[in-house]
Amino acid sequence: MLTVHLHQLIFHGFHGLFEGEEQTGNDFEVNLDVQYIVKKDRYDSLKHLISYEDLFKIVQKRMAIPTPLLEEIADSIIHKIHHQFGNIVRVTVSIHKLNAPIQQFNGKVGISLTRSFD
């Protein structure tokens, strides 16, 4: 099994439930881990592997769509990856809001979602 990691991807997006977030936006950090079975154990060409660039484009496209809940974004990223690549075994997506609109809060908030496939 092979795992592709994309970590600390930063996007500006308009996600959230708090008033004004849909207008001002926020910065988000996305971490993605995709485990899959390499067809025929071939590691000599990208045609046998899942490109991290293709995975990045899926995340980038989804992060551009304003959505109230991070859980919904993570779920749709996982479903798109699974739909596009049939040999996926497990996907974990973590999304952190870097400037949460919580008074006197210093840090980041976020969620992680993992799905396994047979």
TORPALO-844139 format. One record per residue: residue number from 1; x, y, z of N, C-alpha, C, CB in turn. Coordinates in steps of 0.02 Angstrom, whole numbers. Glycine has a CB too. Layout:
<pts>
+------+--------+--------+--------+--------+--------+--------+--------+--------+--------+--------+--------+--------+
: resi :    npx :    npy :    npz :   capx :   capy :   capz :    cpx :    cpy :    cpz :   cbpx :   cbpy :   cbpz :
+------+--------+--------+--------+--------+--------+--------+--------+--------+--------+--------+--------+--------+
:  NUM :      X :      Y :      Z :      X :      Y :      Z :      X :      Y :      Z :      X :      Y :      Z :
...
+------+--------+--------+--------+--------+--------+--------+--------+--------+--------+--------+--------+--------+
</pts>
This chain:
<pts>
+------+--------+--------+--------+--------+--------+--------+--------+--------+--------+--------+--------+--------+
: resi :    npx :    npy :    npz :   capx :   capy :   capz :    cpx :    cpy :    cpz :   cbpx :   cbpy :   cbpz :
+------+--------+--------+--------+--------+--------+--------+--------+--------+--------+--------+--------+--------+
:    1 :     42 :    -59 :      0 :      0 :      0 :      0 :     44 :     62 :      0 :    -48 :      0 :     61 :
:    2 :     24 :    112 :    -38 :     61 :    174 :    -44 :     18 :    230 :    -17 :     82 :    187 :   -118 :
:    3 :     49 :    279 :     16 :     13 :    337 :     41 :     42 :    400 :     11 :     15 :    340 :    119 :
:    4 :     -2 :    442 :    -16 :     18 :    508 :    -41 :     -4 :    559 :     12 :    -15 :    523 :   -112 :
:    5 :     43 :    603 :     30 :     29 :    654 :     81 :     32 :    723 :     49 :     80 :    649 :    139 :
:    6 :    -18 :    763 :     62 :    -17 :    834 :     46 :    -34 :    869 :    111 :    -68 :    853 :    -13 :
:    7 :     14 :    906 :    139 :      4 :    937 :    205 :     18 :   1011 :    202 :     50 :    903 :    257 :
:    8 :    -15 :   1047 :    246 :     -8 :   1119 :    255 :    -24 :   1158 :    192 :     63 :   1135 :    278 :
:    9 :    -76 :   1135 :    157 :   -101 :   1172 :     99 :   -143 :   1230 :    126 :   -144 :   1126 :     50 :
:   10 :   -129 :   1291 :    105 :   -163 :   1350 :    130 :   -208 :   1379 :     75 :   -112 :   1403 :    155 :
:   11 :   -271 :   1390 :     94 :   -320 :   1419 :     48 :   -358 :   1474 :     84 :   -369 :   1365 :     22 :
:   12 :   -378 :   1524 :     47 :   -424 :   1574 :     74 :   -492 :   1554 :     48 :   -404 :   1648 :     52 :
:   13 :   -540 :   1549 :     94 :   -607 :   1527 :     74 :   -660 :   1563 :    114 :   -614 :   1452 :     82 :
:   14 :   -722 :   1552 :     94 :   -779 :   1585 :    124 :   -825 :   1534 :    156 :   -817 :   1627 :     72 :
:   15 :   -796 :   1495 :    201 :   -831 :   1441 :    235 :   -846 :   1462 :    307 :   -791 :   1376 :    233 :
:   16 :   -903 :   1442 :    332 :   -917 :   1455 :    403 :   -990 :   1473 :    414 :   -873 :   1510 :    428 :
:   17 :  -1009 :   1469 :    477 :  -1077 :   1483 :    498 :  -1085 :   1552 :    530 :  -1100 :   1430 :    546 :
:   18 :  -1030 :   1581 :    552 :  -1034 :   1646 :    586 :  -1050 :   1702 :    538 :   -968 :   1661 :    623 :
:   19 :  -1088 :   1749 :    562 :  -1108 :   1806 :    520 :  -1046 :   1842 :    493 :  -1152 :   1855 :    561 :
:   20 :  -1047 :   1855 :    429 :   -993 :   1891 :    397 :   -939 :   1847 :    367 :   -962 :   1936 :    445 :
:   21 :   -936 :   1783 :    387 :   -883 :   1740 :    360 :   -890 :   1729 :    285 :   -884 :   1672 :    396 :
:   22 :   -952 :   1732 :    261 :   -963 :   1722 :    190 :   -939 :   1782 :    149 :  -1037 :   1708 :    176 :
:   23 :   -926 :   1839 :    183 :   -902 :   1899 :    149 :   -828 :   1911 :    159 :   -941 :   1959 :    174 :
:   24 :   -804 :   1902 :    221 :   -733 :   1916 :    234 :   -689 :   1856 :    222 :   -724 :   1939 :    306 :
:   25 :   -716 :   1797 :    231 :   -676 :   1736 :    221 :   -627 :   1724 :    277 :   -639 :   1740 :    156 :
:   26 :   -586 :   1673 :    267 :   -538 :   1652 :    318 :   -484 :   1612 :    282 :   -572 :   1611 :    376 :
:   27 :   -430 :   1600 :    316 :   -378 :   1556 :    290 :   -387 :   1487 :    320 :   -307 :   1584 :    307 :
:   28 :   -377 :   1437 :    278 :   -386 :   1367 :    297 :   -325 :   1327 :    279 :   -449 :   1338 :    263 :
:   29 :   -309 :   1280 :    323 :   -254 :   1233 :    310 :   -285 :   1164 :    299 :   -203 :   1232 :    369 :
:   30 :   -265 :   1132 :    244 :   -291 :   1066 :    228 :   -233 :   1017 :    227 :   -327 :   1066 :    159 :
:   31 :   -245 :    959 :    259 :   -198 :    903 :    257 :   -235 :    844 :    227 :   -169 :    886 :    329 :
:   32 :   -202 :    808 :    182 :   -234 :    753 :    147 :   -186 :    693 :    145 :   -254 :    774 :     75 :
:   33 :   -213 :    635 :    164 :   -175 :    572 :    159 :   -218 :    523 :    120 :   -157 :    544 :    230 :
:   34 :   -191 :    497 :     66 :   -227 :    451 :     23 :   -187 :    386 :     17 :   -240 :    482 :    -48 :
:   35 :   -218 :    332 :     42 :   -186 :    266 :     38 :   -219 :    227 :    -18 :   -192 :    227 :    106 :
:   36 :   -177 :    193 :    -58 :   -204 :    154 :   -113 :   -157 :     96 :   -131 :   -215 :    199 :   -174 :
:   37 :   -186 :     50 :   -168 :   -149 :     -8 :   -192 :   -121 :     10 :   -261 :   -193 :    -72 :   -195 :
:   38 :    -57 :      4 :   -270 :    -26 :     17 :   -334 :    -39 :    -41 :   -381 :     50 :     30 :   -327 :
:   39 :    -69 :    -27 :   -437 :    -85 :    -80 :   -486 :    -21 :   -112 :   -511 :   -126 :    -51 :   -544 :
:   40 :    -19 :   -177 :   -505 :     38 :   -218 :   -530 :    105 :   -199 :   -499 :     43 :   -211 :   -606 :
:   41 :    102 :   -167 :   -439 :    164 :   -147 :   -404 :    213 :   -111 :   -450 :    197 :   -207 :   -374 :
:   42 :    188 :    -66 :   -490 :    230 :    -28 :   -537 :    243 :     42 :   -509 :    197 :    -23 :   -608 :
:   43 :    305 :     58 :   -497 :    324 :    123 :   -469 :    367 :    163 :   -517 :    362 :    112 :   -404 :
:   44 :    368 :    144 :   -580 :    414 :    174 :   -628 :    383 :    230 :   -670 :    439 :    121 :   -673 :
:   45 :    318 :    242 :   -662 :    285 :    293 :   -703 :    223 :    319 :   -668 :    267 :    264 :   -772 :
:   46 :    209 :    383 :   -679 :    148 :    412 :   -649 :     85 :    381 :   -676 :    147 :    486 :   -662 :
:   47 :     88 :    348 :   -733 :     27 :    317 :   -760 :      3 :    259 :   -716 :     39 :    292 :   -831 :
:   48 :     46 :    234 :   -672 :     28 :    181 :   -626 :     13 :    207 :   -555 :     83 :    129 :   -623 :
:   49 :     25 :    272 :   -546 :     20 :    301 :   -479 :    -31 :    357 :   -478 :     89 :    328 :   -457 :
:   50 :    -49 :    379 :   -418 :    -93 :    437 :   -410 :    -48 :    498 :   -399 :   -144 :    427 :   -351 :
:   51 :    -55 :    547 :   -441 :    -14 :    607 :   -439 :    -38 :    653 :   -383 :    -16 :    643 :   -507 :
:   52 :      9 :    680 :   -345 :    -10 :    728 :   -293 :    -36 :    792 :   -325 :     49 :    743 :   -248 :
:   53 :    -16 :    806 :   -387 :    -43 :    864 :   -421 :   -118 :    855 :   -436 :     -5 :    876 :   -487 :
:   54 :   -138 :    796 :   -457 :   -210 :    782 :   -468 :   -249 :    789 :   -403 :   -219 :    712 :   -498 :
:   55 :   -221 :    763 :   -349 :   -255 :    769 :   -284 :   -260 :    842 :   -262 :   -218 :    728 :   -230 :
:   56 :   -207 :    880 :   -273 :   -207 :    951 :   -256 :   -262 :    987 :   -293 :   -139 :    982 :   -271 :
:   57 :   -270 :    973 :   -357 :   -322 :   1006 :   -397 :   -392 :    992 :   -371 :   -316 :    985 :   -471 :
:   58 :   -403 :    930 :   -348 :   -469 :    913 :   -319 :   -481 :    955 :   -256 :   -472 :    837 :   -302 :
:   59 :   -432 :    959 :   -213 :   -439 :    998 :   -151 :   -448 :   1072 :   -168 :   -378 :    987 :   -105 :
:   60 :   -406 :   1097 :   -212 :   -408 :   1168 :   -230 :   -477 :   1188 :   -258 :   -354 :   1184 :   -282 :
:   61 :   -503 :   1147 :   -302 :   -568 :   1161 :   -333 :   -624 :   1161 :   -280 :   -584 :   1109 :   -388 :
:   62 :   -622 :   1112 :   -234 :   -674 :   1107 :   -183 :   -670 :   1163 :   -131 :   -670 :   1040 :   -148 :
:   63 :   -609 :   1183 :   -114 :   -601 :   1237 :    -65 :   -625 :   1304 :    -92 :   -528 :   1242 :    -44 :
:   64 :   -634 :   1310 :   -156 :   -658 :   1373 :   -187 :   -734 :   1380 :   -183 :   -635 :   1376 :   -259 :
:   65 :   -769 :   1328 :   -162 :   -842 :   1330 :   -158 :   -863 :   1345 :    -87 :   -872 :   1262 :   -182 :
:   66 :   -892 :   1404 :    -75 :   -913 :   1422 :     -6 :   -962 :   1370 :     22 :   -946 :   1492 :     -6 :
:   67 :   -947 :   1349 :     83 :   -986 :   1297 :    117 :   -987 :   1311 :    192 :   -957 :   1225 :    102 :
:   68 :  -1045 :   1307 :    224 :  -1047 :   1323 :    296 :  -1005 :   1277 :    339 :  -1119 :   1322 :    319 :
:   69 :  -1007 :   1212 :    326 :   -975 :   1164 :    372 :   -913 :   1130 :    340 :  -1025 :   1110 :    392 :
:   70 :   -860 :   1129 :    379 :   -798 :   1097 :    356 :   -808 :   1022 :    344 :   -742 :   1108 :    406 :
:   71 :   -851 :    991 :    383 :   -865 :    920 :    375 :   -891 :    904 :    305 :   -916 :    897 :    428 :
:   72 :   -934 :    948 :    279 :   -961 :    938 :    212 :   -906 :    943 :    159 :  -1017 :    989 :    197 :
:   73 :   -860 :    990 :    168 :   -805 :    997 :    121 :   -762 :    935 :    121 :   -763 :   1059 :    138 :
:   74 :   -743 :    911 :    181 :   -700 :    852 :    186 :   -734 :    791 :    154 :   -684 :    837 :    259 :
:   75 :   -798 :    783 :    167 :   -835 :    726 :    139 :   -836 :    729 :     63 :   -906 :    725 :    167 :
:   76 :   -847 :    787 :     35 :   -850 :    791 :    -38 :   -782 :    782 :    -70 :   -879 :    859 :    -59 :
:   77 :   -728 :    803 :    -37 :   -660 :    791 :    -62 :   -648 :    715 :    -64 :   -607 :    826 :    -18 :
:   78 :   -665 :    681 :    -10 :   -654 :    608 :     -8 :   -695 :    574 :    -62 :   -674 :    580 :     62 :
:   79 :   -757 :    592 :    -71 :   -798 :    560 :   -122 :   -772 :    572 :   -192 :   -870 :    584 :   -117 :
:   80 :   -747 :    632 :   -206 :   -719 :    647 :   -272 :   -657 :    606 :   -284 :   -703 :    723 :   -277 :
:   81 :   -614 :    601 :   -235 :   -552 :    560 :   -242 :   -570 :    487 :   -255 :   -507 :    566 :   -180 :
:   82 :   -617 :    461 :   -215 :   -637 :    391 :   -224 :   -669 :    380 :   -292 :   -686 :    371 :   -168 :
:   83 :   -708 :    427 :   -315 :   -741 :    421 :   -381 :   -689 :    422 :   -437 :   -792 :    477 :   -390 :
:   84 :   -639 :    465 :   -431 :   -589 :    473 :   -484 :   -538 :    417 :   -485 :   -554 :    540 :   -476 :
:   85 :   -522 :    389 :   -427 :   -471 :    337 :   -423 :   -501 :    275 :   -390 :   -409 :    363 :   -384 :
:   86 :   -508 :    222 :   -428 :   -541 :    162 :   -403 :   -502 :    119 :   -356 :   -561 :    122 :   -460 :
:   87 :   -437 :    130 :   -350 :   -395 :     87 :   -308 :   -381 :    117 :   -239 :   -330 :     73 :   -344 :
:   88 :   -422 :    165 :   -217 :   -414 :    197 :   -152 :   -435 :    149 :    -97 :   -456 :    262 :   -149 :
:   89 :   -394 :    147 :    -44 :   -409 :    106 :     15 :   -434 :    149 :     73 :   -347 :     66 :     36 :
:   90 :   -401 :    207 :     82 :   -418 :    249 :    139 :   -398 :    321 :    124 :   -383 :    224 :    204 :
:   91 :   -441 :    368 :    144 :   -426 :    439 :    136 :   -441 :    474 :    202 :   -469 :    470 :     78 :
:   92 :   -394 :    517 :    222 :   -405 :    560 :    280 :   -395 :    633 :    258 :   -356 :    542 :    339 :
:   93 :   -444 :    675 :    275 :   -440 :    746 :    261 :   -447 :    783 :    327 :   -495 :    768 :    209 :
:   94 :   -402 :    829 :    339 :   -407 :    874 :    397 :   -411 :    945 :    370 :   -346 :    866 :    446 :
:   95 :   -458 :    984 :    396 :   -465 :   1054 :    376 :   -466 :   1096 :    440 :   -530 :   1066 :    333 :
:   96 :   -421 :   1145 :    442 :   -416 :   1190 :    500 :   -431 :   1261 :    479 :   -347 :   1186 :    532 :
:   97 :   -473 :   1294 :    518 :   -486 :   1366 :    509 :   -432 :   1402 :    550 :   -559 :   1386 :    531 :
:   98 :   -392 :   1443 :    517 :   -333 :   1471 :    550 :   -349 :   1532 :    593 :   -282 :   1489 :    499 :
:   99 :   -404 :   1565 :    581 :   -422 :   1624 :    620 :   -495 :   1620 :    640 :   -410 :   1689 :    579 :
:  100 :   -509 :   1574 :    685 :   -579 :   1563 :    706 :   -607 :   1625 :    739 :   -583 :   1502 :    754 :
:  101 :   -669 :   1643 :    722 :   -699 :   1703 :    751 :   -726 :   1690 :    822 :   -755 :   1728 :    706 :
:  102 :   -681 :   1673 :    866 :   -699 :   1660 :    936 :   -659 :   1710 :    979 :   -682 :   1585 :    956 :
:  103 :   -695 :   1748 :   1020 :   -661 :   1799 :   1060 :   -610 :   1768 :   1106 :   -712 :   1838 :   1100 :
:  104 :   -553 :   1801 :   1111 :   -497 :   1783 :   1155 :   -470 :   1713 :   1140 :   -518 :   1787 :   1227 :
:  105 :   -478 :   1690 :   1078 :   -453 :   1624 :   1058 :   -391 :   1633 :   1016 :   -507 :   1584 :   1019 :
:  106 :   -339 :   1598 :   1034 :   -277 :   1600 :    996 :   -259 :   1528 :    977 :   -219 :   1634 :   1036 :
:  107 :   -264 :   1512 :    915 :   -251 :   1444 :    891 :   -290 :   1431 :    828 :   -268 :   1392 :    945 :
:  108 :   -298 :   1369 :    812 :   -338 :   1352 :    753 :   -387 :   1297 :    773 :   -293 :   1328 :    694 :
:  109 :   -443 :   1295 :    738 :   -494 :   1245 :    749 :   -501 :   1204 :    685 :   -562 :   1277 :    771 :
:  110 :   -526 :   1144 :    691 :   -534 :   1105 :    631 :   -565 :   1037 :    642 :   -469 :   1096 :    598 :
:  111 :   -569 :   1000 :    588 :   -599 :    933 :    589 :   -554 :    886 :    548 :   -672 :    934 :    561 :
:  112 :   -562 :    822 :    561 :   -531 :    770 :    520 :   -584 :    719 :    505 :   -469 :    737 :    556 :
:  113 :   -584 :    695 :    443 :   -631 :    644 :    422 :   -592 :    589 :    385 :   -687 :    674 :    377 :
:  114 :   -605 :    527 :    404 :   -572 :    469 :    373 :   -625 :    422 :    347 :   -526 :    433 :    423 :
:  115 :   -614 :    399 :    286 :   -657 :    348 :    256 :   -613 :    292 :    230 :   -702 :    378 :    198 :
:  116 :   -635 :    231 :    240 :   -601 :    172 :    214 :   -646 :    140 :    161 :   -584 :    121 :    270 :
:  117 :   -614 :    112 :    110 :   -651 :     80 :     55 :   -624 :      9 :     45 :   -645 :    121 :    -10 :
:  118 :   -669 :    -35 :     25 :   -649 :   -105 :     12 :   -619 :   -113 :    -57 :   -709 :   -151 :     19 :
+------+--------+--------+--------+--------+--------+--------+--------+--------+--------+--------+--------+--------+
</pts>
